[in-house]
Each structure stands twice: as structure tokens, then as C-alpha cells.
């Protein structure tokens, strides 16, 4: 299990100021295959934050959208 805590304003990926791709790229390069979750604010809305988080995580981890 890996837990990463990065200083953040906790907005969803793409809305805040963090580069989510680099830490995810490193985890992938290290062969990590466990779970990944994100704790983000529900802004601008729950649905938009969830959509954006899922999209960024899938793209960063090269997981095709269904």
C-alpha cells in the first residue's frame, strides 16, 4: 500500500495547482498495481469533480475509457 499526501488546495485534478501525472507516472514505472483514490473538494460540483478526477487518473495511467 502506498499513501501519498501532497500539499494541495484539494481541488480535483485539472482544477487545482498540482501536477497529478508525474506521481502517477512514477508509481506506474515502479510497477505499482494497487488501488488509487483521490480526496477532492466537490467543486465546482460533485459530478464535475468526479468526472474530471476519473478522466485525469485514467489518462495518466493509460486506462481506456469505456
Secondary structure, DSSP 8 states (H G I E B T S, - for coil): ------------TTTSS--HHHHHHHHHHTT--S---------S-HHHHHHHHHHHHHHHTT----
